[in-house]
Amino acid sequence: MPVFQLNVNGRLHTVDVDGNMPLLWVLRDILGLKGTKFGCGVAQCGACTVHLDGHAARSCSVDVGVACLSRIKTIEGLSYDGNLHPCQKAWIDGGVPQCGFCQPGQIMTAAALLAEKPHPTDEEIDDAMRGNICRCGTYPRIRKAIHDAAGDPTS
Amino acid sequence: MSAIVKVTRRDFLRYAGVGSGALVLGCYITPSGALAENIFHKPLKLNNFVAMEPDGTIVITTHRPEMGQGIRSSLALVLADELGADWSRVRLRQADADGPRFAIGNPNDHGKPSYLIPEDVSQFADSSRSMALYFLPMRLLGAATRLVLTRSAAKLMRVDPEECEANQHKVVHKPTGKSLKYDLKLLLAASSVGVPQMPEITAALKKKEQWDYIGKDRARMPSADAQDMVTGKAVYGADQEVHHPGMLTAVIARCPVANGTVKSFDATAALAVPGVKYVTKVIPPDFPIPAGGVGAGFVPHAGVAVIAENTWAAMQGRRALKDKIEWDLSSPAAAANAKYDSDTFRHDLEKSTSEAGNPLRHTGDVDKVFDGVPTPVKASYYVPHLAQAPMEPPVAIALYENGSWEIWSSTQGPELTQRYVGVYMLEPNPAKWLAWQVADPAEQNNESERRAQKEFNEQLGTLLGMTQAQLVELAKDLKKKVREKIKVHMTLLGGGFGRKSKPDYAVEAAFLARQYPGVPIRVQWTREDDIKFSYFNAVSHQYLKAAVGDDGLPTALLHRSAFTSFFATIFPADGIGAVARDAFHNGGKYPYGSGIELAQGLEDNPFKVEHLRIENCPAESHIRVGWMRSVANIYHAFALCSFADEMAIAAKKDSKDYLLELLGKKDRGILDLGAESLTNFDNNGFPSFEAAGTPPVIAPYPVDVRRLRAVINEVATKSGWNERRGNLPKGHGLGIAAHRSFLSYMAVVIEVELNKDNELTINEMYGAIDCGFAVNPDRVHAQLEGGMLYGLSYALLGEITVKKGEVVQNNFDDYPVLRIHQVPKKIRTYIVNSDEKVPPTGVGEPPTPVVAPALANAIFAAGGPRINEIPFHRKVVVL
């Protein structure tokens, strides 16, 4: 099998896997980075969201052979130097998580949104976040937490 | 639900590990030096829920599954509060399946043997009852332990314990200000201070003003898991590492038709996939297939497992199996199921409700009233099968070694997992699986239960050729064997919603593990598996008819409900299974509903109507049926709360005013449900303490119409109903619905907008709940928000259809669920009448079933169609 070199959270990893293996399974089963979740396998739910060169991507639908061309960031690499990312902090302070399973994916999408649009409107949040499903229904708190992380007031 | 699990009389104190001869601080402190061995190495166990580490850190065992309701932190906070612990010095430890350890006996057991919390439900996170069951037991455990630590400290300080107070991890002597912190020193002295008795413990319960955490806001009641969840460290089913190396992952190709089996398969292509190690049938040939066939009870569907070094390889292997498996659909059950078509079946259900069914409640003479009314109000409602679709698809890991199984599972029912894995793996005679349910008839709650239990015992005895004494012995041995041989660990759940109440996926893992001793096998479900092989919520058709008097109120009301009962799946169709079905939970005869389902919004109809008849009509089942968040309330509340609105429209009255009028005069209180056969969901399912009673007594939970009225008034006030009705812009509408379920009272108001293109926008949603005392208000609000949105999701989008016995839908593309842009911009939630003297009741499920009818009523008020079937996207455009 081919060998791929992956840059994950600033560290280089060499993996020897089928080039069609989705990045999700490389992260979870080969590298043991289990914060990235499997929810649907077809880019419908967003639980597996990671950053490729800073952009949110569904790791279940990106082959490792493609992913290796980008810098990969997972939820494990989101907080820097022990400090929580503003989204992570807002998520905790806002009591967002219920079961918590979708939240790494939600946070990765939200973090990418804020990097691009530091002060998103409700509509921009909905547009960016509609690819991430939460069955517990934490959506209203997610909206608020994103505004909080942006330092914007909410009603 | 307790009827099947009563065993023997237990004493609360002993059972809760608080005393009765044993020292309060557990059996580890003995004069023989056991303490010395333990003290520096591991936490010292104080009772079944509390241990202390050498540095004084309190370790609280959290015994209920955590699936997003926040119960791990909430119950621990309750215990920590009464214990006088500093939350920052509390660590949580998740328990394994150990039902008997966490069962709670009745402290007020005056000669009548009874459990408050039986061993088979002590860890079963189902029916929205974790807090209802354990709020007071946790308080008592905490208070008892605090009492001992206080007396210990007083002894060491040589002061009067009555002058001491324990709080925030230390005991203070109030007159002098001297203090001792919580640590092992106190435990050393504890063995000589005596065992607090029940009256002392209840007297020591903190007053509301003394609570540090209970009832407080999020800052004081933080989640212990939130930080791990947002940093990716939280461990769910698929993330679990096990102590044994070499774990393999299995992905299973299951028979698409219920009760079918595997005739043959060709594994060549699958085995050629790199990383695939084995391809094998899930159900081994020596497994005794029960009367209902595979797929009955919690026996998994038949299938072929591809076992591989990683998940991707297993999934690829399963793809390679496509068209390489020949299914056997020749059994009568499978052959009938293979003809199941949900469109055709809808007509069958409709026909079923066109004729009289089993009468459940009958007062007056409905037929006579209808005879004199030329134009009664009539309506029908339809709810399709629904899949729970938790974000985390089911996962379980099993390891088989030396005749024992170790299971790791993302499960709502750890003890249920233990039980079913156990009986299926260890007991070759399926009739003996039912011995688990043998009990002493004398211990049952009422005459009909005693009669049913006696009949079940006798029939099982006859079937097995055993005397009653031998049966009791068999049951005891079976439980002992199962609890010895099957160890079940639970992970966090990535959502449950009822799907993970069923242990079928752990049974799959256990079957596979048995074939490969010493190899941990993880069964990973894909989303397609989850959608296609759920235990689907029942498909249902409801028929309602009312005669309306001069005042607009109904003089006669008929409600017929037909639904595919989950008892058809849980209990095999014939033989002793049918006897069990009949005996337990008022299960009745196939194809009728169980008492559990009938008590969810059907027979507990709260409307004041002189002539009332409620009937359950038959519905055969041809697919695996289970339950989803709020269960039978989904179709019953949809029908009844929509029909209330249809009657209001017919009477030309305001929907909210009319709803209140339907409940009768303002002082109408407790609903008289009459016959003992009406289960009211409380007498069986929710044994609990009445808070702050001295001594505690079992609280009754009657249907109290005043409480329903109060939540309606609250939500009407907060939504500005009276001011806004009649003044809304064109195309806007307000809808209301109210319903009692899981012993709580819930009302919701929704404001919608329907444009000229029939496109729906939901602008506002207001929900109010009376759930007794709201122990953790922030989590109650979170459940209100989430529960309502879960209801909104299936109302707009939810539908599972079946063709030729196979589920049509696959994934979130064809089984859509609510996304963030579909969420109302304004959501407000309210807690009504939260009083610490009122026992806490359900919160997870009650917010869900009221949304669909409130939304249907709002859409009609906005000038849209009367929507009487789910999903609504068939009638309005959902963007």
Chai-1 contact restraints between the chains, C-beta under 6 A:
chainA,res_idxA,chainB,res_idxB,connection_type,confidence,min_distance_angstrom,max_distance_angstrom,comment,restraint_id
A,M21,B,W312,contact,1.0,0.0,6.0,A-B,restraint_1
A,W25,B,T311,contact,1.0,0.0,6.0,A-B,restraint_2
A,W25,B,W312,contact,1.0,0.0,6.0,A-B,restraint_3
A,D29,B,N310,contact,1.0,0.0,6.0,A-B,restraint_4
A,D29,B,T311,contact,1.0,0.0,6.0,A-B,restraint_5
A,K34,B,D239,contact,1.0,0.0,6.0,A-B,restraint_6
A,G35,B,G232,contact,1.0,0.0,6.0,A-B,restraint_7
A,G39,B,M391,contact,1.0,0.0,6.0,A-B,restraint_8
A,C40,B,R527,contact,1.0,0.0,6.0,A-B,restraint_9
A,C40,B,N811,contact,1.0,0.0,6.0,A-B,restraint_10
A,C40,B,F812,contact,1.0,0.0,6.0,A-B,restraint_11
A,G41,B,T526,contact,1.0,0.0,6.0,A-B,restraint_12
A,V42,B,N811,contact,1.0,0.0,6.0,A-B,restraint_13
A,Q44,B,F812,contact,1.0,0.0,6.0,A-B,restraint_14
A,Q44,B,D813,contact,1.0,0.0,6.0,A-B,restraint_15
A,C45,B,F812,contact,1.0,0.0,6.0,A-B,restraint_16
A,I75,B,G232,contact,1.0,0.0,6.0,A-B,restraint_17
A,E76,B,G232,contact,1.0,0.0,6.0,A-B,restraint_18
A,Q88,B,V230,contact,1.0,0.0,6.0,A-B,restraint_19
A,W91,B,V230,contact,1.0,0.0,6.0,A-B,restraint_20
A,I92,B,A226,contact,1.0,0.0,6.0,A-B,restraint_21
A,I92,B,Q227,contact,1.0,0.0,6.0,A-B,restraint_22
A,G95,B,R218,contact,1.0,0.0,6.0,A-B,restraint_23
A,G95,B,D778,contact,1.0,0.0,6.0,A-B,restraint_24
A,P97,B,A226,contact,1.0,0.0,6.0,A-B,restraint_25
A,P97,B,M229,contact,1.0,0.0,6.0,A-B,restraint_26
A,Q98,B,G68,contact,1.0,0.0,6.0,A-B,restraint_27
A,Q98,B,G786,contact,1.0,0.0,6.0,A-B,restraint_28
A,C99,B,M67,contact,1.0,0.0,6.0,A-B,restraint_29
A,C99,B,G68,contact,1.0,0.0,6.0,A-B,restraint_30
A,C99,B,G494,contact,1.0,0.0,6.0,A-B,restraint_31
A,C99,B,G495,contact,1.0,0.0,6.0,A-B,restraint_32
A,G100,B,M229,contact,1.0,0.0,6.0,A-B,restraint_33
A,G100,B,A234,contact,1.0,0.0,6.0,A-B,restraint_34
A,F101,B,Y236,contact,1.0,0.0,6.0,A-B,restraint_35
A,F101,B,M391,contact,1.0,0.0,6.0,A-B,restraint_36
A,F101,B,E392,contact,1.0,0.0,6.0,A-B,restraint_37
A,F101,B,G494,contact,1.0,0.0,6.0,A-B,restraint_38
A,C102,B,M391,contact,1.0,0.0,6.0,A-B,restraint_39
A,Q103,B,M229,contact,1.0,0.0,6.0,A-B,restraint_40
A,Q103,B,V230,contact,1.0,0.0,6.0,A-B,restraint_41
A,P104,B,G232,contact,1.0,0.0,6.0,A-B,restraint_42
A,D126,B,I820,contact,1.0,0.0,6.0,A-B,restraint_43
A,D126,B,H821,contact,1.0,0.0,6.0,A-B,restraint_44
A,M129,B,I820,contact,1.0,0.0,6.0,A-B,restraint_45
A,R130,B,R819,contact,1.0,0.0,6.0,A-B,restraint_46
A,R130,B,I820,contact,1.0,0.0,6.0,A-B,restraint_47
A,R130,B,H821,contact,1.0,0.0,6.0,A-B,restraint_48
A,I133,B,V817,contact,1.0,0.0,6.0,A-B,restraint_49
A,R135,B,P390,contact,1.0,0.0,6.0,A-B,restraint_50
A,R135,B,M391,contact,1.0,0.0,6.0,A-B,restraint_51
A,R135,B,G495,contact,1.0,0.0,6.0,A-B,restraint_52
A,C136,B,G68,contact,1.0,0.0,6.0,A-B,restraint_53
A,C136,B,G786,contact,1.0,0.0,6.0,A-B,restraint_54
A,G137,B,E785,contact,1.0,0.0,6.0,A-B,restraint_55
A,G137,B,G786,contact,1.0,0.0,6.0,A-B,restraint_56
A,G137,B,L789,contact,1.0,0.0,6.0,A-B,restraint_57
A,G137,B,Y790,contact,1.0,0.0,6.0,A-B,restraint_58
A,Y139,B,I820,contact,1.0,0.0,6.0,A-B,restraint_59
A,Y139,B,V823,contact,1.0,0.0,6.0,A-B,restraint_60
A,P140,B,E785,contact,1.0,0.0,6.0,A-B,restraint_61
A,P140,B,I827,contact,1.0,0.0,6.0,A-B,restraint_62
